[in-house]
Amino acid sequence: MGLKYIVGVLVAILSGVLNNLGVLLQKKVVNDVPPAARDKGFMKRLVKNPLWLFGLFLQVGLGMAAFVGAQALIGPALVPGLMASGLIVLAIGSVKLMDEKLSLPEYAGIFLMVAGIALLGLSGMDIDIKVVEKSLESPAVVFRIGVFTAVMLVCFGAFHLISLKSSRKGIIMGFSNGFLFSLSNFWISPLTAIIAIVLTGKGNTTQEILFVAACVILTGSNLVAFSHIQVAFKYGQASNIIPVQQISVQITPVLVYFFVFSLTPPRTISGVFIVTGALLIILAGFLLGRRQSELEKIH
């Protein structure tokens, strides 16, 4: 494992930390606003608060920049799992906001999260941005990208329709949204690989099509996913919905590595590490999920 890989892993973890720290700071400001002042001019009050703006900057500015940087360094296979480290920040930070203590299952969740992240890091299954750029020249890879994208969209649509007719709307809707976030996590990588080529006018037809597709899919998937997750919260607890959403988010990077880019793991044990790490992170998400739910209840 070279320096670039280590830096990429650290930047991915940093992205997850910054994103969730930003959420905590914004929630603290909301919590400090008197209930009587939360109707008229509520958003105006928030945007005038330096701490709220700083939280937004950490989440949307630095957090997103670190996410893109991590994708450029180690690719889409490891970043989603490593970013889940932010759940630890969310758990500990929400405890501070509510003046409570972590429970034994939450300590176990933190331990499992650290173990899962360590296994992902040890797997060494990064996807170099140059490999992505080179792979996009292959019609077979482009075809598999199309298949992967179609499968994610079909899964989202199918489970979303099921959720509308189910008594467990929130849970199933959260699961369906995970496929959209998986798409978003994946398409950042092709976009990063070709954006400079296309914008300088050196891209071929395939690269230009992929560039447009990436822009449309990234914008559309995030807008739909973020709006639908708010709807899901009406029918279920965040402590259940968010961890369920993470199932597809953590598992699909394995498909990206083995199916989309058809890469060979650096070591035989690497595949075991990444799958086990993803499963531990999902389990940790359920154990830490109560803190997410409690944080949402802070008004």
N, C-alpha and C positions, 0 to 999 in steps of 0.2 A: 504494500500500500504506500503510494507516494504522497508527497506533501499536498499535491492538488486534491487528492481524494480526501485526506484528513481535513483540509480546509473546507471542502464541499460539505462534508458531514457536519462540521461545526457551524457552518453558515445555515444549513437546513435546520439544525436545532435552534439556532439563534432566531430564525424566521418564526418558528412556532412560539418561542418565548416572547418575542416582540408583539406578535399578533394578539396573544392572550393577555399580555400585560396592558396593551392598549385597551382591550375590552374591559379589563378591571378598572382602569383609571376612568373610563367613560362612565361605567356603572357607579363608581364612587360619587362622581359629580351628580349623576341623576339621583342617587340616594340622598345627597345633601340638599337637594331642592325641596323646599317645603311643599307638602301635598296641595296646599291651597294655591300654589303658583305653578301647577303642572298642566294647566289647561291653556289659557290664553298666553301666547308668547313663549311657550315652553322651549321650542327649538332656538328661538332668538336668545334666550337666556343661556342655553348650552353653548352656542357658538361664540358667546362673549366670554366664556370661561376658559382661561389659559390651560388649565389642567385637562379639560375635556378635549380641547384642540390638540394638546400634546398627545393624549391617548389616541386620538384619531390619526395623528401623524405617525405614531409608533405602529399602529395596526395597518393602515392603508399605505403609508409612505415607506418607512424603513422595513416593515414586515414584508411587504410585497417586493421591495427591491432585493431583500435577502432571499426571498423565494425564487425569484428569477435568477439571481446569482447562483444559488444552489443547483438549480436545473441546468445552468450552463456548465457547472463544474462536474456534477455527478449524474445528471440525467433524471428521468422521471420514475425510475424503479425504486429508489430509496427515499426520495424527498418526502412523500406523504407520510410515511411511517416515522421518519425522524422528526417531522414537524409536530407529531402528536406529543412530543415532549412538553409542549405548551400546556397540556392538561395538568401537569404538575404545578405549574405556575398558577393556573386557574384554581386548583384545589387549595393550595396554600394561601393564595391571595384572598379567596372568598372567605376562608377561615378568619383572616385578619379583619375583613370588612364586617363580619358578623360576630366577632369576639367569641368564637367557638374553638373547639379542639378537633383535630382529626380523629376519626374513629379507626378501629383496628382494620376493617376492610379497606379503608382509604390508604392506610400505611401499606397494606398489602398491594393495593393498586399502584402506588408509587414505586414499590420494589419491582413489580412485574413490568411497569413501564420502562424503568431503567434497564432491566434485563432484556426486554424486547428491543429497545434502541441499541443496546450493546451488540445483540446478535445481528441486527441489520448492519451495523457498522463493520462487524467482523466478516460479514458475507462477502464484502468486496465487489458486489454486483452493481457497480456503477456503469453508466452508459455515457461515454465521452461525447461531447457535443460534435466533435469531428466525425465520430462514428455515425451519429444521427444524420449529419449533413451528407455523408457519403451514402448512407442507407437510403436516403430519399431519392437518390439517383436510380435506385432499383425499382422497376415496375412491380415486382413481387412484393416489396415492402410497402409501396404505396397502396397496392391492392389490399394488403393485410391491415393497413391503417384504416382503409375504408370499411373493411369488415368489422374491425374493432369498434369503430365509431358507430356503425349501424347497429351492432349488438348492444352497445351501451344505450343507444336511443330507444331501441325496441324494449330492452329491459326496463328502462325508465317508464316508457309509455304503458307497458303491460302492468307493472306493479302499481302505477299511479291509478289506472282504471280499476284495478282490484281494490285499492284503498278506498275508492269512492263508494264501493258497495259493501265494505267490510265494517264490522263493529269496532275494529281496531285501526281506524283511519290514520291516526297519528303515527303509529309504529310503522305501518306499511308505507305510508307516504314518506316518512323519514328514510326508510330503506331505499325507496325509488329515487329519492334525491341524491343518494350516494353515487349513483351511476352518472349523474350530471357533473358532480364534483370530480369524479374520476376522469371524465372527459376533459374537464378544464385542466386538471393536473397534468394530463398527458400532452395536450396540444400546446402548452407553453414551450415544450421542448422543441418540436419542429419549428415553431415560430422563432424561437431564439436562434436556431441554426440557420435560418434563411432570411431573416429580416434585413440584415445588412446587405446581402446579395441582391434582394429584390428592390430595396429602396435606392440602391445605387445604379439600378437599371441593368444589372448583369444577370438577372435571373432568367431561366428558361420558362417555357409554358407551364411545365409541371410545378416548378417552384412558385410561380405566380398564383396558380390555382390553389396550392397548399397554403400560401400566405393569406389569400382571401378567405379560404375555408377556416383557417386558424382564427382569424379576426372575428368571423361570424360566430363560430362555435364557442369561442371563449366568452364573447359578449352575451350571446344567447343563453348558454348553459348556466352562467353565473346569475344572470338576471332571473331566470326561471327558478333555479334552485333556491336562491335566497328568498324569493317571494313565496315559494311553496313551503319552505321550512317554517315560515311564520304562520302559515295556515295549519301546518302539522301541529304546531304548539297549542292550537285551540283544542285539539282532540287528545293530546297526550302530554306526558311530562318530558321535559328536556332530558332528565336523567335516563330515560329509556330511548328517546328518539335519537339523540346525538350519537350514543354508542352504536345503535343499530345502523345508523347512516355510515359509520366508520367501517362497517364490515366490507362493503364493496370498495370503499376508498383504499383500504389496506390490502385487499386481495388482488385487485386488478393490476397493480404494478408488476405482479408476478407474471401475468399474461403479457404485459408490455415487453418484459425482458425476454421471455421464452417464445411467445407467439409473434408479436409484431416485429421485433427486431431479430428474432431467431438467434440469440446469442448463446454462447457456451459459458457456463459459470467458470470463474477462475480456478475454483477447487471443487471437488466432488461434494464436500460438506456445505458449500455455499448455498445451494438450493435449500437444504435443510434449515440453515440459519435464517434465511429470509422468510420462509414459510412459518417457522416457529416464532420468529420475532414478530411477524404480523399478527399471529394468533394471540401472543402475549399482550400486544398493544390493544387489540380488540377487547380482551378480557379486562385489562386495566381500565379501559374506557368505561366499562360497565361498573366497575368498583368505584371509579372516581366520578361517575355520572351524577350522583346525588348532589355534588357540589355545584355542578352546572345548573341543576334544577333549582337549588337554593339561591344561587346567584340571580337567576331570572325572577325570583320572588321578591328580591330587594327593591322596594319602591320608596 
